[in-house]
Amino acid sequence: MSSHAKPRRRMATVAAAAFAKPRRRLVTLAAAVVIGPGLALLASSIPADASIPAHPRWESSAAFGTWTTGKFDLYNNEWNTAAAGPQTIWGDSYKHWGVQSTQADSTSVKTYPSVQENYSNTTLRSLHGLWSNFAEKMPSQSNFDAEAAYDIWLNNYKIEVMVWVDNHGQRPAGSVIANPTIAGKKFAVWQSGNSMYTFELSGNQETRGTIHLLKTMNWLVRHRYLSSSDSLTQVNFGWEICSTDGTPMDFTVTHYGLTTKQ
């Protein structure tokens, strides 16, 4: 991506949503997920293809279409509304879902379709473990720019920590501050300002694996970029999509799990 700092993707709870906020923030409201405009659970006007099943449990082309499944939300999250093109999200569960996205050939991040879990007053020092298993697939074409990444928000969306696992043509914001090995994986750690940190897998990218998210944040605590009193707000996994060269392309999650141990 460009050398400019990445725009934010902030979400909000129902209580906070009473105030005027950027549209890219998620409102966690289960009733709206089922009956809100632009959402469909079984019917679809989108032709089926390899990525969009004929009859998924849920499907939406709404920019902020949302479905609550278990403790997770699936979120279409076309947060860069001025630049985002069409995108359809579908899901059978939080473990099996995907999007078909059509984004212009430019360097800005347009969308971050994701699966997310919200937390309340969960400090880093109260956690004994936070890890995730994933399996995902990006397009088979070569003319796209995107990365599969975890996006972790702390202190009510004031601090952002990302973990990039599968990168195609992207560059994290900021500059590299360290190259640690964490839970057997080598990372480059990028810092942008005092509120954004990105752990990018060095060398081999992964389309499936296990990421120890708490260990990445504890590395930041040990090196005094974070405090153990900082609190977890939200954990997301999905794709930051910049470009599909103006053609529809498919992104799919075939497995996902997030374990929190307190």
Contacts in CASP RR format, 6 or more apart in sequence:
PFRMAT RR
TARGET T0000
AUTHOR 0000-0000-0000
METHOD contacts of the structure
MODEL  1
MSSHAKPRRRMATVAAAAFAKPRRRLVTLAAAVVIGPGLALLASSIPADA
SIPAHPRWESSAAFGTWTTGKFDLYNNEWNTAAAGPQTIWGDSYKHWGVQ
STQADSTSVKTYPSVQENYSNTTLRSLHGLWSNFAEKMPSQSNFDAEAAY
DIWLNNYKIEVMVWVDNHGQRPAGSVIANPTIAGKKFAVWQSGNSMYTFE
LSGNQETRGTIHLLKTMNWLVRHRYLSSSDSLTQVNFGWEICSTDGTPMD
FTVTHYGLTTKQ
1 107 0 8 1.000
1 108 0 8 1.000
1 109 0 8 1.000
1 145 0 8 1.000
1 169 0 8 1.000
1 170 0 8 1.000
1 171 0 8 1.000
1 242 0 8 1.000
2 107 0 8 1.000
2 108 0 8 1.000
3 171 0 8 1.000
3 174 0 8 1.000
4 173 0 8 1.000
5 173 0 8 1.000
5 174 0 8 1.000
5 192 0 8 1.000
5 193 0 8 1.000
5 196 0 8 1.000
6 109 0 8 1.000
6 173 0 8 1.000
6 192 0 8 1.000
6 196 0 8 1.000
6 240 0 8 1.000
7 79 0 8 1.000
7 80 0 8 1.000
7 108 0 8 1.000
7 109 0 8 1.000
8 24 0 8 1.000
8 157 0 8 1.000
8 160 0 8 1.000
9 24 0 8 1.000
9 77 0 8 1.000
9 79 0 8 1.000
9 112 0 8 1.000
9 151 0 8 1.000
10 21 0 8 1.000
10 22 0 8 1.000
10 24 0 8 1.000
10 25 0 8 1.000
10 153 0 8 1.000
10 157 0 8 1.000
11 24 0 8 1.000
11 25 0 8 1.000
11 26 0 8 1.000
11 27 0 8 1.000
11 28 0 8 1.000
11 75 0 8 1.000
11 116 0 8 1.000
11 153 0 8 1.000
11 157 0 8 1.000
11 234 0 8 1.000
12 21 0 8 1.000
12 25 0 8 1.000
12 26 0 8 1.000
12 27 0 8 1.000
12 157 0 8 1.000
13 27 0 8 1.000
13 28 0 8 1.000
13 118 0 8 1.000
14 27 0 8 1.000
14 28 0 8 1.000
14 29 0 8 1.000
16 25 0 8 1.000
17 25 0 8 1.000
17 27 0 8 1.000
17 29 0 8 1.000
22 79 0 8 1.000
23 63 0 8 1.000
23 64 0 8 1.000
23 79 0 8 1.000
23 81 0 8 1.000
24 64 0 8 1.000
24 77 0 8 1.000
24 79 0 8 1.000
24 80 0 8 1.000
24 81 0 8 1.000
26 64 0 8 1.000
26 66 0 8 1.000
26 73 0 8 1.000
26 75 0 8 1.000
26 77 0 8 1.000
26 116 0 8 1.000
27 66 0 8 1.000
28 66 0 8 1.000
28 68 0 8 1.000
28 73 0 8 1.000
28 118 0 8 1.000
30 68 0 8 1.000
32 66 0 8 1.000
33 39 0 8 1.000
33 65 0 8 1.000
33 66 0 8 1.000
33 67 0 8 1.000
33 68 0 8 1.000
33 73 0 8 1.000
34 41 0 8 1.000
37 62 0 8 1.000
38 60 0 8 1.000
38 61 0 8 1.000
38 62 0 8 1.000
38 65 0 8 1.000
39 58 0 8 1.000
39 60 0 8 1.000
39 62 0 8 1.000
39 65 0 8 1.000
39 66 0 8 1.000
39 67 0 8 1.000
40 58 0 8 1.000
40 59 0 8 1.000
40 60 0 8 1.000
41 57 0 8 1.000
41 58 0 8 1.000
41 59 0 8 1.000
42 55 0 8 1.000
42 57 0 8 1.000
44 52 0 8 1.000
44 54 0 8 1.000
44 55 0 8 1.000
44 56 0 8 1.000
44 59 0 8 1.000
44 90 0 8 1.000
46 52 0 8 1.000
46 59 0 8 1.000
46 61 0 8 1.000
46 88 0 8 1.000
46 100 0 8 1.000
48 54 0 8 1.000
49 100 0 8 1.000
49 250 0 8 1.000
50 250 0 8 1.000
51 90 0 8 1.000
51 98 0 8 1.000
51 99 0 8 1.000
51 100 0 8 1.000
51 250 0 8 1.000
51 251 0 8 1.000
51 252 0 8 1.000
52 59 0 8 1.000
52 88 0 8 1.000
52 90 0 8 1.000
52 100 0 8 1.000
52 250 0 8 1.000
53 90 0 8 1.000
53 92 0 8 1.000
56 90 0 8 1.000
56 91 0 8 1.000
56 92 0 8 1.000
57 91 0 8 1.000
57 92 0 8 1.000
57 93 0 8 1.000
58 67 0 8 1.000
58 69 0 8 1.000
58 74 0 8 1.000
58 90 0 8 1.000
58 91 0 8 1.000
59 88 0 8 1.000
59 89 0 8 1.000
59 90 0 8 1.000
59 91 0 8 1.000
60 66 0 8 1.000
60 67 0 8 1.000
60 76 0 8 1.000
60 88 0 8 1.000
60 89 0 8 1.000
60 90 0 8 1.000
61 76 0 8 1.000
61 86 0 8 1.000
61 87 0 8 1.000
61 88 0 8 1.000
61 89 0 8 1.000
62 76 0 8 1.000
63 76 0 8 1.000
63 78 0 8 1.000
63 81 0 8 1.000
63 84 0 8 1.000
63 87 0 8 1.000
64 75 0 8 1.000
64 76 0 8 1.000
64 77 0 8 1.000
64 78 0 8 1.000
65 75 0 8 1.000
65 76 0 8 1.000
65 89 0 8 1.000
66 73 0 8 1.000
66 74 0 8 1.000
66 75 0 8 1.000
66 76 0 8 1.000
67 73 0 8 1.000
67 74 0 8 1.000
67 91 0 8 1.000
69 91 0 8 1.000
69 93 0 8 1.000
69 94 0 8 1.000
70 94 0 8 1.000
71 117 0 8 1.000
72 94 0 8 1.000
72 115 0 8 1.000
72 116 0 8 1.000
72 117 0 8 1.000
72 258 0 8 1.000
73 115 0 8 1.000
73 116 0 8 1.000
73 117 0 8 1.000
73 118 0 8 1.000
74 89 0 8 1.000
74 91 0 8 1.000
74 94 0 8 1.000
74 97 0 8 1.000
74 113 0 8 1.000
74 114 0 8 1.000
74 115 0 8 1.000
75 89 0 8 1.000
75 113 0 8 1.000
75 114 0 8 1.000
75 115 0 8 1.000
75 116 0 8 1.000
75 236 0 8 1.000
76 87 0 8 1.000
76 88 0 8 1.000
76 89 0 8 1.000
76 99 0 8 1.000
76 111 0 8 1.000
76 113 0 8 1.000
77 111 0 8 1.000
77 112 0 8 1.000
77 113 0 8 1.000
77 114 0 8 1.000
78 84 0 8 1.000
78 85 0 8 1.000
78 87 0 8 1.000
78 110 0 8 1.000
78 111 0 8 1.000
79 111 0 8 1.000
79 112 0 8 1.000
80 108 0 8 1.000
80 109 0 8 1.000
80 110 0 8 1.000
80 111 0 8 1.000
83 104 0 8 1.000
83 106 0 8 1.000
83 108 0 8 1.000
83 110 0 8 1.000
84 103 0 8 1.000
84 110 0 8 1.000
84 111 0 8 1.000
85 101 0 8 1.000
85 102 0 8 1.000
85 103 0 8 1.000
85 104 0 8 1.000
85 110 0 8 1.000
85 111 0 8 1.000
86 101 0 8 1.000
86 102 0 8 1.000
86 248 0 8 1.000
87 99 0 8 1.000
87 100 0 8 1.000
87 101 0 8 1.000
87 102 0 8 1.000
87 103 0 8 1.000
87 111 0 8 1.000
87 113 0 8 1.000
87 241 0 8 1.000
88 99 0 8 1.000
88 100 0 8 1.000
88 101 0 8 1.000
89 97 0 8 1.000
89 98 0 8 1.000
89 99 0 8 1.000
89 113 0 8 1.000
90 97 0 8 1.000
90 98 0 8 1.000
90 99 0 8 1.000
91 97 0 8 1.000
91 98 0 8 1.000
94 115 0 8 1.000
94 256 0 8 1.000
94 257 0 8 1.000
95 253 0 8 1.000
95 254 0 8 1.000
95 255 0 8 1.000
95 256 0 8 1.000
95 257 0 8 1.000
96 253 0 8 1.000
96 254 0 8 1.000
96 255 0 8 1.000
97 115 0 8 1.000
97 252 0 8 1.000
97 253 0 8 1.000
98 113 0 8 1.000
98 250 0 8 1.000
98 251 0 8 1.000
98 252 0 8 1.000
98 253 0 8 1.000
99 111 0 8 1.000
99 113 0 8 1.000
99 239 0 8 1.000
99 250 0 8 1.000
99 251 0 8 1.000
100 248 0 8 1.000
100 249 0 8 1.000
100 250 0 8 1.000
100 251 0 8 1.000
101 110 0 8 1.000
101 111 0 8 1.000
101 113 0 8 1.000
101 241 0 8 1.000
101 244 0 8 1.000
101 248 0 8 1.000
101 249 0 8 1.000
101 250 0 8 1.000
101 251 0 8 1.000
102 244 0 8 1.000
102 246 0 8 1.000
102 247 0 8 1.000
102 248 0 8 1.000
102 249 0 8 1.000
103 110 0 8 1.000
103 111 0 8 1.000
103 241 0 8 1.000
103 242 0 8 1.000
103 243 0 8 1.000
103 244 0 8 1.000
103 246 0 8 1.000
104 110 0 8 1.000
104 243 0 8 1.000
104 246 0 8 1.000
105 243 0 8 1.000
105 245 0 8 1.000
105 246 0 8 1.000
106 242 0 8 1.000
106 243 0 8 1.000
107 145 0 8 1.000
107 242 0 8 1.000
107 243 0 8 1.000
108 242 0 8 1.000
109 240 0 8 1.000
109 241 0 8 1.000
109 242 0 8 1.000
110 241 0 8 1.000
110 242 0 8 1.000
110 243 0 8 1.000
111 239 0 8 1.000
111 240 0 8 1.000
111 241 0 8 1.000
112 151 0 8 1.000
112 236 0 8 1.000
112 238 0 8 1.000
112 239 0 8 1.000
112 240 0 8 1.000
112 241 0 8 1.000
113 238 0 8 1.000
113 239 0 8 1.000
113 241 0 8 1.000
113 251 0 8 1.000
114 151 0 8 1.000
114 236 0 8 1.000
114 237 0 8 1.000
114 238 0 8 1.000
114 239 0 8 1.000
115 236 0 8 1.000
115 237 0 8 1.000
115 238 0 8 1.000
115 253 0 8 1.000
115 256 0 8 1.000
116 234 0 8 1.000
116 235 0 8 1.000
116 236 0 8 1.000
116 237 0 8 1.000
117 234 0 8 1.000
117 235 0 8 1.000
117 258 0 8 1.000
117 260 0 8 1.000
118 233 0 8 1.000
118 234 0 8 1.000
119 231 0 8 1.000
119 232 0 8 1.000
119 233 0 8 1.000
119 234 0 8 1.000
119 235 0 8 1.000
119 260 0 8 1.000
121 231 0 8 1.000
122 231 0 8 1.000
122 232 0 8 1.000
122 260 0 8 1.000
122 262 0 8 1.000
123 228 0 8 1.000
123 229 0 8 1.000
123 230 0 8 1.000
123 231 0 8 1.000
123 232 0 8 1.000
124 154 0 8 1.000
124 214 0 8 1.000
124 217 0 8 1.000
124 218 0 8 1.000
124 221 0 8 1.000
124 226 0 8 1.000
124 227 0 8 1.000
124 228 0 8 1.000
124 229 0 8 1.000
124 230 0 8 1.000
124 231 0 8 1.000
124 232 0 8 1.000
125 228 0 8 1.000
125 229 0 8 1.000
126 262 0 8 1.000
127 214 0 8 1.000
127 232 0 8 1.000
127 260 0 8 1.000
127 261 0 8 1.000
127 262 0 8 1.000
128 261 0 8 1.000
128 262 0 8 1.000
129 212 0 8 1.000
129 214 0 8 1.000
129 259 0 8 1.000
129 260 0 8 1.000
129 261 0 8 1.000
130 212 0 8 1.000
130 213 0 8 1.000
130 214 0 8 1.000
130 217 0 8 1.000
130 232 0 8 1.000
130 235 0 8 1.000
130 258 0 8 1.000
130 259 0 8 1.000
130 260 0 8 1.000
130 261 0 8 1.000
131 210 0 8 1.000
131 211 0 8 1.000
131 212 0 8 1.000
131 213 0 8 1.000
131 214 0 8 1.000
131 258 0 8 1.000
131 259 0 8 1.000
132 150 0 8 1.000
132 210 0 8 1.000
132 211 0 8 1.000
132 213 0 8 1.000
132 235 0 8 1.000
132 237 0 8 1.000
132 256 0 8 1.000
132 257 0 8 1.000
132 258 0 8 1.000
132 259 0 8 1.000
133 209 0 8 1.000
133 210 0 8 1.000
133 255 0 8 1.000
133 256 0 8 1.000
133 257 0 8 1.000
134 148 0 8 1.000
134 165 0 8 1.000
134 208 0 8 1.000
134 209 0 8 1.000
134 210 0 8 1.000
134 211 0 8 1.000
134 237 0 8 1.000
134 253 0 8 1.000
134 255 0 8 1.000
134 256 0 8 1.000
134 257 0 8 1.000
135 207 0 8 1.000
135 208 0 8 1.000
135 209 0 8 1.000
135 253 0 8 1.000
135 254 0 8 1.000
135 255 0 8 1.000
135 256 0 8 1.000
136 148 0 8 1.000
136 166 0 8 1.000
136 207 0 8 1.000
136 208 0 8 1.000
136 238 0 8 1.000
136 239 0 8 1.000
136 251 0 8 1.000
136 252 0 8 1.000
136 253 0 8 1.000
136 254 0 8 1.000
137 207 0 8 1.000
137 251 0 8 1.000
137 252 0 8 1.000
137 254 0 8 1.000
138 144 0 8 1.000
138 146 0 8 1.000
138 148 0 8 1.000
138 166 0 8 1.000
138 168 0 8 1.000
138 207 0 8 1.000
138 239 0 8 1.000
138 251 0 8 1.000
139 244 0 8 1.000
139 249 0 8 1.000
139 250 0 8 1.000
139 251 0 8 1.000
141 244 0 8 1.000
141 245 0 8 1.000
141 247 0 8 1.000
141 249 0 8 1.000
143 244 0 8 1.000
143 245 0 8 1.000
144 168 0 8 1.000
144 241 0 8 1.000
144 243 0 8 1.000
144 244 0 8 1.000
144 245 0 8 1.000
144 249 0 8 1.000
145 168 0 8 1.000
145 169 0 8 1.000
145 170 0 8 1.000
145 241 0 8 1.000
145 242 0 8 1.000
145 243 0 8 1.000
146 168 0 8 1.000
146 169 0 8 1.000
146 170 0 8 1.000
146 239 0 8 1.000
146 240 0 8 1.000
146 241 0 8 1.000
146 242 0 8 1.000
146 243 0 8 1.000
146 244 0 8 1.000
146 251 0 8 1.000
147 164 0 8 1.000
147 165 0 8 1.000
147 166 0 8 1.000
147 167 0 8 1.000
147 168 0 8 1.000
147 169 0 8 1.000
147 170 0 8 1.000
147 239 0 8 1.000
147 240 0 8 1.000
148 164 0 8 1.000
148 165 0 8 1.000
148 166 0 8 1.000
148 167 0 8 1.000
148 207 0 8 1.000
148 237 0 8 1.000
148 238 0 8 1.000
148 239 0 8 1.000
149 162 0 8 1.000
149 163 0 8 1.000
149 164 0 8 1.000
149 165 0 8 1.000
149 237 0 8 1.000
149 238 0 8 1.000
149 239 0 8 1.000
149 240 0 8 1.000
150 162 0 8 1.000
150 163 0 8 1.000
150 165 0 8 1.000
150 211 0 8 1.000
150 213 0 8 1.000
150 235 0 8 1.000
150 236 0 8 1.000
150 237 0 8 1.000
150 238 0 8 1.000
151 160 0 8 1.000
151 161 0 8 1.000
151 162 0 8 1.000
151 235 0 8 1.000
151 236 0 8 1.000
151 237 0 8 1.000
151 238 0 8 1.000
152 160 0 8 1.000
152 161 0 8 1.000
152 162 0 8 1.000
152 163 0 8 1.000
152 213 0 8 1.000
152 217 0 8 1.000
152 232 0 8 1.000
152 234 0 8 1.000
152 235 0 8 1.000
152 236 0 8 1.000
153 159 0 8 1.000
153 160 0 8 1.000
153 232 0 8 1.000
153 233 0 8 1.000
153 234 0 8 1.000
153 235 0 8 1.000
153 236 0 8 1.000
154 160 0 8 1.000
154 161 0 8 1.000
154 217 0 8 1.000
154 226 0 8 1.000
154 230 0 8 1.000
154 231 0 8 1.000
154 232 0 8 1.000
154 233 0 8 1.000
155 230 0 8 1.000
155 231 0 8 1.000
155 233 0 8 1.000
156 231 0 8 1.000
156 233 0 8 1.000
157 233 0 8 1.000
157 234 0 8 1.000
158 195 0 8 1.000
159 195 0 8 1.000
159 196 0 8 1.000
159 226 0 8 1.000
159 230 0 8 1.000
160 195 0 8 1.000
160 196 0 8 1.000
160 197 0 8 1.000
161 196 0 8 1.000
161 197 0 8 1.000
161 198 0 8 1.000
161 199 0 8 1.000
161 216 0 8 1.000
161 217 0 8 1.000
161 220 0 8 1.000
161 226 0 8 1.000
162 172 0 8 1.000
162 196 0 8 1.000
162 197 0 8 1.000
162 198 0 8 1.000
162 199 0 8 1.000
163 198 0 8 1.000
163 199 0 8 1.000
163 211 0 8 1.000
163 213 0 8 1.000
163 216 0 8 1.000
164 170 0 8 1.000
164 172 0 8 1.000
164 198 0 8 1.000
164 199 0 8 1.000
164 200 0 8 1.000
164 201 0 8 1.000
165 201 0 8 1.000
165 205 0 8 1.000
165 206 0 8 1.000
165 207 0 8 1.000
165 209 0 8 1.000
165 211 0 8 1.000
166 205 0 8 1.000
166 206 0 8 1.000
166 207 0 8 1.000
167 200 0 8 1.000
167 201 0 8 1.000
167 205 0 8 1.000
170 240 0 8 1.000
170 242 0 8 1.000
172 190 0 8 1.000
172 192 0 8 1.000
172 198 0 8 1.000
172 200 0 8 1.000
173 190 0 8 1.000
173 192 0 8 1.000
173 196 0 8 1.000
173 198 0 8 1.000
174 190 0 8 1.000
174 191 0 8 1.000
174 192 0 8 1.000
174 193 0 8 1.000
175 190 0 8 1.000
175 191 0 8 1.000
176 188 0 8 1.000
176 189 0 8 1.000
176 190 0 8 1.000
177 189 0 8 1.000
177 190 0 8 1.000
177 191 0 8 1.000
178 188 0 8 1.000
178 189 0 8 1.000
178 223 0 8 1.000
179 186 0 8 1.000
179 187 0 8 1.000
179 188 0 8 1.000
179 189 0 8 1.000
179 202 0 8 1.000
180 186 0 8 1.000
180 187 0 8 1.000
180 189 0 8 1.000
180 219 0 8 1.000
181 187 0 8 1.000
182 199 0 8 1.000
182 212 0 8 1.000
182 215 0 8 1.000
182 216 0 8 1.000
182 219 0 8 1.000
183 211 0 8 1.000
183 212 0 8 1.000
183 215 0 8 1.000
185 201 0 8 1.000
185 211 0 8 1.000
186 201 0 8 1.000
186 202 0 8 1.000
186 203 0 8 1.000
187 199 0 8 1.000
187 200 0 8 1.000
187 201 0 8 1.000
187 202 0 8 1.000
187 216 0 8 1.000
188 199 0 8 1.000
188 200 0 8 1.000
188 202 0 8 1.000
189 197 0 8 1.000
189 198 0 8 1.000
189 199 0 8 1.000
189 200 0 8 1.000
189 219 0 8 1.000
190 197 0 8 1.000
190 198 0 8 1.000
190 199 0 8 1.000
190 200 0 8 1.000
191 197 0 8 1.000
191 225 0 8 1.000
192 198 0 8 1.000
197 220 0 8 1.000
197 225 0 8 1.000
199 216 0 8 1.000
208 255 0 8 1.000
213 235 0 8 1.000
217 226 0 8 1.000
220 226 0 8 1.000
221 227 0 8 1.000
221 228 0 8 1.000
221 230 0 8 1.000
235 258 0 8 1.000
237 253 0 8 1.000
237 256 0 8 1.000
237 258 0 8 1.000
238 251 0 8 1.000
238 253 0 8 1.000
239 251 0 8 1.000
241 251 0 8 1.000
END
